[in-house]
């Protein structure tokens, strides 16, 4: 005669199954960042104040894991979503990254939605990591930026190449081959050298538009050297959308001071063949209360040429309207916490 399963036995079986699954997965990590502040941004005669987010690091949460397959081969996954702690809104799906990887001595093969190869240089060679009022304009200087790219397949070179590294990336358009507007395909690459205090990197990509006039081309070069007491940075970038090309050149610096760090940058943005140019100056300080928690403050000023009317804005506090040739200021104070 068979015994009936009791609730306690069912629960025990469920726990055993969960434990077996956890054992099969070598490691799974829950991670994230909560970054929120108060920002004030101005245009010519207008201003806006409110709670901002992601002034030092992008607010996000996610899950990542790695499984050791043996023989030097590993499998991994990464799921990451952005959110706005000032409102509690969560972005649609894992918009920041959703990838699966196979890794070995030969490098890494990664599939899914990921950072575009050309965005990474603007991040790594900007003292403000592209964030807040002080962040570089090089990735937003010619319309909607290409930060993450969907339907992508990437190959990364393995470590141990004497400091050299590389990445090649292709994103499928997934349009019908009979579609006369075959746009959306992305092809990019990034190659660099990092050894000791020196870091140099170059990247380029093309994003196919629905017509040839809508094609986009990205190029950038980053260079920095960490002397310990100071880290100067240089970033040059070009974004061509159809016939309109904007080029940016930024000089930046990071200076460690006690438990904190001073950040500063000055950038010039030139629209080729027109007077739609602007300059931006930024300065900030981050004070580490611990390895995970930081208080920060930043200030920036933007000056337009006669053909430009840009204004400083941040996540959570949109840029106010401006007039051609007007200036814009912004300041932000906040707190960032890793978990």
Secondary structure, DSSP 8 states (H G I E B T S, - for coil): ------HHHHHHHHHHHHHHHHHHSSEEEEEEEEEEEEEEEE-SS-EEEEEEE-SSS--EEEEEEEEEEETTEEEEEEEEEEEETTTTEE-SSS-SEEEEEEEETTEEEEEEEEE-TTHHHHHHTSTTTT-TTTS-STTSTTSS---EEEEEEEEE--S-STTEEEEEEEE-----TT-S-----EEEEEEEEEETTEEEEEEEEEE--SSGGG-EEEEEEEEEEE-SS-EEEEEEEEEEETTEEEEEEEEEEEEEETTEEEEEEEEEEEETTSS--EEEEEEEEEEESSSSEEEEEEEEEEEE-TT------BTTB------TT-EEEEEEEEEEEE-
